[in-house]
Amino acid sequence: MKYFLTCLFLLAITITSSAQYTVSGGIGEKPYEYTDGLGGTGISKIYILNTFSGATITYTSNAAVVRFYKYSRSLSDKVLIPYSDISTSNSGNNTTYTITNLEDSRGYFAEVNGVNNAVIWIIDYSKHLPILNSIEPSEGGDRCEFLKLLINKSDDLPYYATTGGEYSVIRKYTIEYPDFDGTTKEFKEVIKTIGPRDIGIDATIDAPLKDTKFTLSGDQIAKHFGLDMHIDSKEYTAIAVKAFMDAVQVNGSEESTELGGSAPAQINFSGYGNDPTARFYTWFIYNTSDMENPIVRYTDQNIRYTFNNAGTFRVVLEVADRGSVCADTVNVQFSIAESELKVPNIFSPDANSEEAKVFRVTYKSLVKFKCTIFNRWGNKLYEWTDPSKGWDGKYNGKYVNTGVYFYAIDALGSEGKHYKMAGDINVIRKK
């Protein structure tokens, strides 16, 4: 227990002492403070300055004896910092030490009453600027889905642990490029950003949907100091495609996105792709009972098709790029009901209900229809071919007399069923 408390006490001293360092100087922003992955190195923080112009380390302590050291590879090569590089000022019981003439890529620490304090590492960033040689798309792999960017840069930035191990500051870069938003059919142009993150010799991104250029910029330290460090690729010719479709069913003068139901069903299909990369539009209409052989095939961007037969149908749109290397598909599925035909035997032209005023059949999925009305002597009074219409009980513009009349229906259902129906109609009118 005593050992554990002692360790906690020493840890508290180290943390407190580490906080006593202040590093300043250089050009522009205050020093960049780096702490990633320092655990186990013996270094509490790395300070990166934009040049060492006016650079200093200050340290405050009330200890009786404070010495300062620097090292290059490990504590075994530590060197005492000469008093000529240190100035002091006092405030009460505290003394503030200011160290000048700093050296690049060195570890600095204070020895307080014979005990090594926390270590900081100092880097002159102007001497270790990243060299960005190129960023170019790879010609290999499945470029319809993903694109590998090959990156050539020199950016090793080493530092050394107190025990001598060599480590590197992790530099983080950003890749930006104009692209389309492929989540909607509008394909709005956006700037896509990868990072900032650790980027090695390559980076894999979603395949772009438009011709574009890639910009590699950074590292994060350059951004901190406001330094413009970037390199552009040559223009990349996109081959990836993305497909969308709209389907609208026309029911008389009305339109609906609910597809199927009763035949004949006239549906307008509209195709969308990331033009101009998307060049070819091909439609396939299948009855799902035979997905190997399409009923029809079209090569227009927009089509109209009337479904006259009962069944379940799948409409597939395939969009391909300019070289027919990549393709994307989207589909919609719906059902056309089997036919049904029911005929009333009574109606009243002067009824209160609008539905009861007209002789009209109830039906589903009729692709052909003809109904003829006769009087008892076989004279044709009325005829129509749209099953949604009917007879209002008039002949030559006047209502017929109350009595029995006759109908003859010739119709064809969506599944091929032929309806031949005849019967009588009772026309009832008020006195």
C-alpha positions as CSV (number, residue, x, y, z in Angstrom):
1,M,0.0,0.0,0.0
2,K,2.9,2.3,0.9
3,Y,4.5,1.6,-2.5
4,F,1.2,2.3,-4.3
5,L,0.8,5.7,-2.6
6,T,4.4,6.5,-3.4
7,C,3.8,5.8,-7.1
8,L,0.7,8.0,-7.1
9,F,2.7,10.8,-5.4
10,L,5.5,10.6,-7.9
11,L,3.0,10.5,-10.8
12,A,1.3,13.6,-9.4
13,I,4.7,15.3,-9.2
14,T,5.5,14.4,-12.9
15,I,2.1,15.6,-14.1
16,T,2.4,18.8,-12.2
17,S,6.0,19.4,-13.3
18,S,5.0,18.7,-17.0
19,A,2.4,21.4,-16.8
20,Q,5.1,23.8,-15.7
21,Y,6.7,23.9,-19.2
22,T,5.6,26.7,-21.6
23,V,6.9,26.7,-25.2
24,S,6.6,29.8,-27.3
25,G,8.0,31.5,-30.4
26,G,8.2,30.8,-34.0
27,I,6.2,32.4,-36.8
28,G,2.4,32.7,-36.8
29,E,0.3,30.5,-34.6
30,K,1.4,29.3,-31.2
31,P,3.2,25.9,-31.3
32,Y,1.3,22.8,-32.3
33,E,1.0,20.5,-29.4
34,Y,1.2,16.8,-30.3
35,T,0.3,14.0,-27.8
36,D,-0.8,11.1,-30.0
37,G,0.7,7.7,-29.1
38,L,3.2,9.1,-26.6
39,G,2.3,6.5,-23.9
40,G,5.4,4.5,-22.9
41,T,7.9,6.9,-24.6
42,G,8.7,8.9,-21.5
43,I,7.7,12.1,-23.4
44,S,4.7,14.1,-22.1
45,K,4.2,16.3,-25.1
46,I,5.8,17.3,-28.5
47,Y,5.9,21.0,-29.3
48,I,6.2,21.8,-33.0
49,L,7.1,25.4,-34.0
50,N,7.1,27.2,-37.3
51,T,10.8,28.0,-37.2
52,F,12.7,28.6,-34.0
53,S,12.7,32.4,-34.4
54,G,12.4,33.7,-30.8
55,A,11.7,30.2,-29.5
56,T,11.9,29.6,-25.8
57,I,11.0,27.1,-23.1
58,T,10.0,28.4,-19.7
59,Y,9.8,26.4,-16.6
60,T,8.7,27.5,-13.1
61,S,9.8,25.8,-9.9
62,N,10.3,26.5,-6.2
63,A,12.9,23.8,-5.9
64,A,16.4,24.6,-4.5
65,V,18.3,22.9,-7.3
66,V,17.1,22.8,-11.0
67,R,19.2,21.8,-13.9
68,F,18.1,21.5,-17.6
69,Y,19.2,18.8,-20.1
70,K,18.6,17.9,-23.7
71,Y,19.1,14.7,-25.6
72,S,18.9,13.5,-29.2
73,R,18.5,9.7,-29.2
74,S,18.0,8.7,-25.5
75,L,18.6,10.0,-22.0
76,S,22.0,8.2,-22.2
77,D,23.3,11.0,-24.5
78,K,21.8,13.8,-22.4
79,V,23.7,17.1,-22.4
80,L,23.6,19.8,-19.7
81,I,22.2,23.0,-21.1
82,P,24.8,25.8,-20.4
83,Y,23.8,28.6,-18.0
84,S,24.5,31.0,-20.9
85,D,21.3,29.7,-22.6
86,I,19.2,30.2,-19.4
87,S,17.8,33.3,-17.9
88,T,15.9,33.5,-14.6
89,S,13.3,35.7,-12.9
90,N,11.8,35.4,-9.4
91,S,8.3,35.9,-8.0
92,G,7.9,35.0,-4.3
93,N,9.3,31.5,-3.7
94,N,9.1,30.6,-7.4
95,T,11.8,30.9,-10.0
96,T,11.0,31.0,-13.7
97,Y,13.7,29.7,-16.0
98,T,13.7,30.7,-19.7
99,I,15.8,28.5,-22.1
100,T,16.9,29.9,-25.5
101,N,19.0,28.7,-28.4
102,L,16.8,25.7,-28.8
103,E,17.9,22.8,-31.1
104,D,15.6,21.0,-33.5
105,S,14.5,17.5,-32.8
106,R,15.7,17.3,-29.2
107,G,14.2,16.2,-25.9
108,Y,14.3,18.7,-23.1
109,F,13.7,18.2,-19.4
110,A,14.4,19.6,-16.0
111,E,16.2,17.8,-13.2
112,V,14.7,18.9,-9.9
113,N,16.6,18.2,-6.8
114,G,18.4,15.3,-8.6
115,V,15.1,13.8,-10.0
116,N,14.4,13.8,-13.7
117,N,11.2,15.7,-14.5
118,A,8.8,15.2,-17.4
119,V,10.3,15.3,-20.9
120,I,9.1,17.4,-23.8
121,W,10.3,17.1,-27.4
122,I,10.9,20.2,-29.6
123,I,10.6,20.2,-33.5
124,D,11.3,23.0,-36.0
125,Y,8.6,22.3,-38.5
126,S,10.2,24.5,-41.2
127,K,13.0,21.9,-41.4
128,H,10.6,18.9,-41.7
129,L,7.9,20.1,-44.2
130,P,6.2,17.2,-45.9
131,I,7.1,16.7,-49.6
132,L,4.0,15.9,-51.6
133,N,5.1,14.3,-54.9
134,S,1.9,13.0,-56.4
135,I,-1.6,11.6,-56.0
136,E,-2.9,9.5,-58.9
137,P,-5.8,7.1,-59.4
138,S,-4.8,3.5,-59.9
139,E,-5.9,1.8,-63.1
140,G,-6.4,-1.6,-61.4
141,G,-9.2,-3.0,-59.2
142,D,-12.9,-2.8,-59.5
143,R,-13.2,0.9,-60.4
144,C,-17.0,0.6,-60.8
145,E,-17.3,0.4,-57.0
146,F,-14.0,1.7,-55.5
147,L,-11.0,3.7,-56.6
148,K,-7.5,3.4,-55.1
149,L,-5.5,6.6,-55.0
150,L,-1.7,6.1,-55.1
151,I,0.1,8.6,-53.0
152,N,3.8,9.5,-53.2
153,K,5.1,11.7,-50.4
154,S,8.1,12.1,-48.1
155,D,7.0,13.0,-44.6
156,D,8.9,11.0,-41.9
157,L,9.1,13.1,-38.7
158,P,10.9,11.1,-36.1
159,Y,11.3,11.5,-32.3
160,Y,13.1,9.4,-29.8
161,A,11.8,8.0,-26.5
162,T,13.8,8.5,-23.3
163,T,14.9,4.8,-23.6
164,G,16.1,5.2,-27.2
165,G,13.2,3.8,-29.3
166,E,12.5,5.7,-32.5
167,Y,8.9,6.8,-33.3
168,S,7.3,9.1,-35.8
169,V,4.8,11.9,-35.5
170,I,1.6,10.8,-37.3
171,R,0.9,13.3,-40.0
172,K,-2.7,13.6,-41.0
173,Y,-3.8,14.6,-44.6
174,T,-7.0,15.5,-46.3
175,I,-8.2,14.4,-49.7
176,E,-10.8,16.5,-51.5
177,Y,-12.5,16.1,-54.8
178,P,-15.7,17.4,-56.6
179,D,-18.2,14.6,-57.1
180,F,-22.0,14.0,-57.4
181,D,-24.2,13.2,-54.5
182,G,-25.3,9.7,-55.5
183,T,-28.1,9.3,-53.0
184,T,-30.7,11.1,-55.0
185,K,-31.7,11.3,-58.7
186,E,-30.8,15.0,-58.8
187,F,-27.0,14.2,-58.6
188,K,-26.1,17.6,-57.1
189,E,-22.4,18.4,-57.2
190,V,-20.7,18.3,-53.8
191,I,-17.1,18.4,-52.5
192,K,-16.2,15.1,-50.9
193,T,-13.6,15.1,-48.1
194,I,-11.6,12.2,-46.8
195,G,-9.7,13.0,-43.5
196,P,-7.9,14.5,-42.0
197,R,-6.3,11.2,-41.3
198,D,-3.1,9.2,-41.4
199,I,-2.6,8.3,-45.1
200,G,0.1,6.0,-46.3
201,I,1.0,5.1,-49.8
202,D,-2.6,4.7,-50.9
203,A,-6.2,5.5,-50.0
204,T,-9.4,3.8,-51.2
205,I,-12.5,5.8,-51.9
206,D,-16.0,5.2,-53.4
207,A,-15.7,5.4,-57.2
208,P,-16.4,9.0,-58.3
209,L,-19.6,9.6,-60.4
210,K,-18.1,12.5,-62.4
211,D,-14.9,13.4,-64.0
212,T,-12.8,15.0,-61.3
213,K,-9.4,15.9,-59.8
214,F,-8.1,14.9,-56.4
215,T,-6.3,17.3,-54.1
216,L,-4.1,16.0,-51.3
217,S,-3.4,18.7,-48.6
218,G,-1.8,18.9,-45.2
219,D,-0.5,17.8,-43.0
220,Q,-2.5,18.9,-39.9
221,I,0.5,20.9,-38.7
222,A,0.7,22.9,-41.9
223,K,-3.1,23.7,-41.5
224,H,-2.4,24.8,-38.0
225,F,0.1,27.3,-39.2
226,G,-1.9,28.4,-42.2
227,L,0.5,27.0,-44.7
228,D,-0.9,26.0,-48.1
229,M,0.6,22.6,-48.9
230,H,-1.2,20.6,-51.5
231,I,-0.9,18.7,-54.7
232,D,-3.5,18.0,-57.4
233,S,-3.9,14.9,-59.5
234,K,-4.5,14.9,-63.3
235,E,-8.2,14.8,-64.3
236,Y,-9.8,11.4,-63.7
237,T,-12.4,10.1,-66.2
238,A,-15.2,8.6,-64.3
239,I,-16.7,5.2,-65.2
240,A,-18.9,4.4,-62.2
241,V,-22.6,4.9,-62.7
242,K,-25.7,5.2,-60.4
243,A,-29.3,4.5,-61.6
244,F,-32.6,5.8,-60.3
245,M,-36.1,5.5,-61.8
246,D,-39.6,7.0,-61.4
247,A,-42.7,5.1,-62.2
248,V,-46.1,6.8,-62.6
249,Q,-49.4,5.0,-63.5
250,V,-51.9,6.9,-65.6
251,N,-55.5,6.3,-64.7
252,G,-57.6,8.4,-67.0
253,S,-56.7,12.0,-66.1
254,E,-55.1,11.0,-62.8
255,E,-51.6,9.9,-62.0
256,S,-50.4,7.7,-59.2
257,T,-47.1,6.2,-57.9
258,E,-49.1,3.1,-56.7
259,L,-48.5,0.6,-59.5
260,G,-50.5,-2.3,-60.7
261,G,-54.0,-3.3,-59.9
262,S,-56.4,-3.5,-62.8
263,A,-55.5,-3.9,-66.4
264,P,-55.0,-2.2,-68.7
265,A,-52.3,-0.4,-66.6
266,Q,-50.4,2.3,-68.5
267,I,-47.2,3.3,-66.7
268,N,-44.7,5.9,-67.5
269,F,-41.1,5.0,-66.5
270,S,-38.3,7.7,-66.3
271,G,-34.7,6.8,-65.9
272,Y,-32.0,8.9,-64.2
273,G,-28.2,8.5,-64.1
274,N,-25.1,10.5,-63.4
275,D,-24.8,12.1,-66.9
276,P,-22.6,12.5,-68.8
277,T,-20.8,9.5,-67.4
278,A,-24.1,7.5,-67.6
279,R,-24.7,7.2,-71.3
280,F,-26.8,4.1,-72.0
281,Y,-30.3,3.3,-70.6
282,T,-31.8,-0.1,-71.1
283,W,-35.2,-1.2,-69.8
284,F,-36.2,-4.9,-69.3
285,I,-39.8,-5.9,-68.5
286,Y,-40.2,-9.4,-67.1
287,N,-43.1,-11.5,-66.0
288,T,-41.6,-12.9,-62.8
289,S,-42.6,-16.4,-63.8
290,D,-39.8,-16.2,-66.4
291,M,-36.9,-14.0,-65.4
292,E,-34.7,-15.4,-68.1
293,N,-36.6,-13.9,-71.0
294,P,-37.9,-10.3,-70.9
295,I,-41.2,-9.5,-72.4
296,V,-39.8,-6.4,-74.0
297,R,-36.5,-4.5,-74.1
298,Y,-36.1,-0.7,-74.7
299,T,-33.1,1.5,-75.1
300,D,-34.6,4.9,-74.3
301,Q,-34.1,7.0,-71.2
302,N,-37.9,7.2,-70.6
303,I,-40.6,4.7,-71.7
304,R,-44.3,4.1,-71.5
305,Y,-45.8,0.7,-71.4
306,T,-49.3,-0.7,-71.0
307,F,-49.7,-3.9,-69.0
308,N,-52.7,-5.8,-70.4
309,N,-52.1,-9.2,-68.9
310,A,-52.5,-10.5,-65.3
311,G,-49.4,-11.5,-63.4
312,T,-46.5,-10.2,-61.3
313,F,-44.1,-8.0,-63.3
314,R,-40.6,-6.7,-62.6
315,V,-39.3,-3.7,-64.5
316,V,-35.5,-3.3,-64.5
317,L,-33.5,-0.3,-65.6
318,E,-29.8,-0.8,-66.4
319,V,-27.6,2.3,-66.8
320,A,-24.1,1.9,-68.3
321,D,-21.2,4.3,-68.7
322,R,-19.7,5.7,-71.9
323,G,-17.5,2.7,-72.4
324,S,-20.0,0.1,-71.2
325,V,-17.5,-0.9,-68.5
326,C,-19.7,-0.2,-65.5
327,A,-23.4,-0.7,-65.0
328,D,-26.0,-0.1,-62.2
329,T,-29.5,-1.5,-62.1
330,V,-32.7,-0.5,-60.2
331,N,-36.0,-2.2,-60.4
332,V,-39.7,-2.1,-59.4
333,Q,-42.2,-5.0,-59.0
334,F,-46.0,-5.0,-59.0
335,S,-48.9,-7.2,-59.8
336,I,-51.8,-6.9,-62.3
337,A,-55.0,-8.6,-61.1
338,E,-57.0,-11.2,-62.9
339,S,-60.2,-10.0,-64.5
340,E,-63.7,-9.8,-63.0
341,L,-67.0,-8.6,-64.5
342,K,-70.3,-8.2,-62.8
343,V,-73.5,-6.7,-64.3
344,P,-76.4,-5.1,-62.5
345,N,-80.0,-5.8,-63.6
346,I,-81.7,-2.6,-62.5
347,F,-81.1,1.1,-62.4
348,S,-83.1,4.3,-62.1
349,P,-82.1,7.4,-64.1
350,D,-83.8,9.7,-61.6
351,A,-82.5,8.0,-58.5
352,N,-81.0,10.1,-55.6
353,S,-77.6,8.3,-55.8
354,E,-75.4,9.2,-58.7
355,E,-74.2,5.6,-58.9
356,A,-77.7,4.3,-59.2
357,K,-78.6,6.7,-62.0
358,V,-76.3,4.9,-64.6
359,F,-76.2,1.3,-65.8
360,R,-72.5,0.6,-65.2
361,V,-70.6,-2.7,-64.8
362,T,-68.3,-3.6,-62.0
363,Y,-65.0,-4.9,-63.3
364,K,-61.3,-5.6,-62.9
365,S,-58.6,-6.0,-65.5
366,L,-60.6,-5.8,-68.7
367,V,-58.4,-5.1,-71.7
368,K,-61.2,-5.1,-74.2
369,F,-64.9,-4.2,-73.6
370,K,-68.0,-3.5,-75.6
371,C,-71.5,-3.3,-74.3
372,T,-74.7,-2.8,-76.4
373,I,-78.1,-1.9,-75.2
374,F,-81.3,-3.1,-77.1
375,N,-85.0,-2.6,-76.7
376,R,-87.4,-5.5,-76.8
377,W,-87.6,-5.3,-80.6
378,G,-83.9,-5.7,-81.0
379,N,-83.2,-2.1,-81.9
380,K,-79.7,-0.8,-80.7
381,L,-80.2,2.1,-78.3
382,Y,-76.6,2.7,-77.0
383,E,-73.1,1.2,-77.2
384,W,-69.8,2.0,-75.3
385,T,-66.3,0.5,-75.1
386,D,-64.9,2.0,-71.9
387,P,-65.9,-0.2,-69.0
388,S,-65.7,2.7,-66.6
389,K,-68.5,4.5,-68.5
390,G,-72.2,3.4,-68.8
391,W,-75.7,4.0,-70.1
392,D,-77.7,6.9,-68.5
393,G,-81.0,5.5,-69.8
394,K,-81.3,7.9,-72.8
395,Y,-82.0,7.3,-76.4
396,N,-81.7,10.2,-78.9
397,G,-81.3,12.6,-75.9
398,K,-84.5,11.5,-74.1
399,Y,-85.0,9.1,-71.3
400,V,-86.5,5.8,-72.3
401,N,-89.7,4.5,-70.8
402,T,-89.8,2.3,-67.7
403,G,-89.5,-1.3,-68.6
404,V,-87.2,-4.1,-69.6
405,Y,-84.3,-3.6,-71.9
406,F,-81.4,-5.9,-72.9
407,Y,-77.6,-5.8,-72.9
408,A,-74.9,-7.8,-74.7
409,I,-71.3,-7.6,-73.5
410,D,-68.2,-8.8,-75.3
411,A,-65.0,-8.4,-73.2
412,L,-61.5,-9.8,-72.7
413,G,-59.8,-10.2,-69.3
414,S,-56.1,-9.6,-68.6
415,E,-55.5,-13.3,-68.2
416,G,-57.1,-14.1,-71.6
417,K,-60.6,-14.9,-70.3
418,H,-63.3,-14.1,-72.8
419,Y,-66.6,-12.8,-71.5
420,K,-69.8,-13.2,-73.6
421,M,-72.6,-12.0,-71.5
422,A,-76.3,-11.0,-72.2
423,G,-79.3,-10.3,-70.0
424,D,-82.1,-8.0,-69.2
425,I,-82.1,-4.6,-67.5
426,N,-85.0,-3.1,-65.6
427,V,-85.2,0.6,-66.0
428,I,-87.3,2.2,-63.2
429,R,-88.4,5.8,-63.3
430,K,-90.7,7.7,-61.0
431,K,-94.3,8.4,-62.2
